[in-house]
């Protein structure tokens, strides 16, 4: 025999010992307009089972709705939200196809698709579907946008935090250094006759220029400008 459905004037009135769904709180499930809560154990058991199966947070956009709040949001006259047996879940961190399959596996029967508002309605039934299905996503989530640039001094490779990164930059450094030295050869060779008198000054200037050119080319390479 399933636990009885109970109604509370406010979600704060729910006894702590009565709440057994660790990944949700009474405030999340309560009516957004009035704070009232109709505690439907069977529906919440399935919601918790779905959360366990997915292994990631679920954002409840709407749980229980009082009759007056349901009218205010233009919900269906016989909405399952009014008996605490329906939930609107945001798809911002879920792949809709994966989410729906998991929801069916744990026992949800009613599904409403709202891709423009980015949430899915699930309820205990009867079995039915409505709305426009979510478009198929190439990946469950959008890829993160890479940073526009990375400061050379803060580079992971130059800090030595990754062997693979060090190897990559090292190989690139050798390639760039070889190219720059080849280009600088013509500038360095004419200085040789004067090394006896201005040796240290010219050497310092030439090597400094080469070092600057290597750094500049390496920085361009890292930015993809080569």
C-alpha positions in Angstrom: 0.0 0.0 0.0 1.4 3.4 -1.0 1.8 6.2 1.4 -1.1 8.7 1.5 -1.0 12.1 -0.3 -0.9 14.9 2.3 -1.5 18.6 1.9 0.4 21.3 3.8 -0.5 25.0 4.0 3.1 25.8 3.5 6.2 23.8 2.6 7.8 24.9 5.9 5.1 22.9 7.7 6.4 19.5 6.3 8.0 17.5 9.2 11.6 16.8 8.6 11.2 13.1 9.4 8.5 12.9 6.7 10.8 14.1 3.9 12.8 11.1 2.5 14.0 12.5 -0.9 17.6 13.7 -0.3 18.1 15.4 -3.6 15.0 17.6 -3.4 13.6 20.0 -0.8 10.0 20.9 0.1 10.6 24.4 -1.3 11.5 23.0 -4.7 8.3 21.0 -5.0 5.9 23.5 -3.4 3.6 25.8 -5.3 5.5 28.8 -6.7 2.6 31.1 -6.1 1.3 30.2 -2.7 4.0 28.1 -1.0 1.4 25.3 -0.4 2.6 21.7 -0.9 0.7 18.5 -1.8 3.1 15.8 -0.9 2.6 12.9 -3.3 5.0 10.1 -2.1 4.7 7.9 -5.2 5.5 10.8 -7.6 8.4 11.9 -5.4 9.8 8.4 -5.2 9.9 8.3 -9.0 11.4 11.7 -9.2 14.2 10.6 -6.8 14.7 7.4 -8.7 15.1 9.5 -11.9 17.6 11.7 -10.2 19.6 8.6 -9.1 19.5 7.1 -12.6 20.7 10.3 -14.3 23.3 11.0 -11.7 23.2 14.8 -12.1 21.1 17.6 -10.6 17.5 18.3 -11.8 16.1 21.8 -11.9 12.4 21.7 -11.0 10.7 24.5 -12.8 7.3 23.6 -11.4 6.1 20.9 -9.0 2.8 21.2 -7.1 0.4 24.0 -8.1 -2.5 25.2 -6.1 -5.7 25.6 -8.1 -5.5 29.4 -8.0 -1.8 29.4 -9.1 -2.6 26.9 -11.9 -5.3 29.3 -13.2 -2.9 32.2 -13.0 -0.3 30.4 -15.1 -3.0 29.1 -17.5 -2.3 25.5 -16.7 -4.6 22.7 -18.0 -7.9 22.6 -16.0 -7.1 19.1 -14.9 -3.4 19.5 -14.6 -1.5 16.7 -12.8 0.4 19.5 -11.1 -2.6 20.2 -8.9 -2.4 16.7 -7.3 1.4 16.8 -6.9 1.9 14.1 -9.5 3.7 16.2 -12.2 7.0 18.1 -12.6 8.4 20.5 -15.1 12.2 19.8 -15.4 14.6 22.2 -17.1 16.7 20.7 -19.9 19.6 23.2 -19.5 21.8 20.4 -18.1 20.2 17.4 -19.6 20.0 15.8 -23.1 16.2 15.6 -23.7 16.3 12.1 -25.3 18.4 10.7 -22.5 16.2 12.3 -19.9 13.0 11.0 -21.4 14.3 7.5 -21.7 15.4 7.5 -18.1 12.0 9.0 -17.0 10.1 6.2 -18.8 12.3 3.6 -17.2 11.5 4.7 -13.7 7.7 4.8 -14.4 6.7 8.3 -15.7 4.0 8.0 -18.3 2.9 11.5 -19.3 5.3 13.7 -21.3 5.0 17.3 -22.5 7.7 18.9 -24.7 8.5 22.6 -24.4 11.7 23.2 -26.4 11.1 26.9 -26.7 11.0 27.2 -22.9 13.6 24.5 -22.5 11.8 22.2 -20.1 10.0 18.8 -20.2 6.8 18.0 -18.3 6.6 14.5 -16.7 3.8 13.0 -14.7 2.4 9.7 -13.5 -0.1 9.2 -16.3 -2.2 8.2 -18.1 0.3 7.6 -20.9 0.3 10.4 -23.4 2.5 12.9 -25.1 2.0 16.5 -26.4 4.0 19.4 -27.8 6.8 19.7 -30.3 9.7 17.3 -29.6 13.1 18.7 -28.8 15.5 18.8 -31.8 18.2 16.1 -31.7 21.4 17.5 -30.2 24.7 16.6 -31.7 26.2 16.6 -28.2 24.4 16.6 -24.9 25.8 20.0 -24.0 27.4 22.9 -25.9 31.2 22.8 -25.9 32.9 25.4 -23.7 34.2 28.5 -25.6 38.0 28.5 -25.3 39.6 31.6 -23.9 40.5 34.3 -26.5 44.1 34.2 -25.4 46.3 32.8 -22.7 49.1 34.9 -21.1 52.4 33.4 -22.0 53.7 33.6 -18.5 50.6 31.8 -17.2 50.8 29.0 -19.8 50.5 25.5 -18.3 53.3 24.3 -20.7 55.8 26.9 -19.5 54.9 26.2 -15.9 55.8 22.5 -16.6 52.5 21.2 -15.3 52.0 18.8 -18.2 54.5 16.6 -20.0 52.4 16.6 -23.2 52.1 20.4 -23.2 55.8 20.8 -22.6 56.6 18.5 -25.5 54.3 20.3 -27.8 55.7 23.8 -27.0 59.2 22.4 -27.1 58.8 21.0 -30.6 57.3 24.3 -31.7 60.1 26.2 -30.1 62.7 24.2 -31.9 60.9 24.8 -35.2 60.5 28.5 -34.6 64.0 28.9 -33.4 65.4 27.2 -36.4 63.4 29.4 -38.7 64.3 32.7 -36.9 68.0 31.8 -36.7 68.0 31.1 -40.4 66.4 34.5 -41.1 68.9 36.2 -38.6 72.0 34.7 -40.1 72.4 37.4 -42.7 72.2 40.0 -39.9 74.7 38.4 -37.6 77.5 37.4 -40.1 78.3 41.1 -41.2 79.1 41.8 -37.5 82.0 39.4 -37.4 84.8 41.8 -38.6 83.9 44.2 -35.8 83.9 41.8 -32.9 87.3 42.7 -31.7 86.3 46.3 -30.9 82.6 46.1 -30.3 82.3 42.4 -29.6 80.2 42.4 -26.4 77.9 45.2 -27.5 77.1 43.7 -30.9 76.8 40.2 -29.4 74.4 41.4 -26.8 72.3 43.4 -29.3 72.3 40.5 -31.8 71.4 37.8 -29.3 68.8 40.1 -27.6 67.2 40.7 -31.0 67.2 37.0 -31.8 65.6 36.2 -28.3 62.9 38.8 -28.9 62.2 37.4 -32.3 62.0 33.8 -31.0 59.6 34.9 -28.2 57.4 36.9 -30.7 57.2 33.9 -33.1 56.5 31.5 -30.3 53.7 33.8 -29.0 52.3 34.0 -32.5 52.4 30.2 -32.9 50.6 29.8 -29.6 47.9 32.2 -30.9 47.5 30.3 -34.2 49.0 33.2 -36.2 51.9 31.4 -37.8 
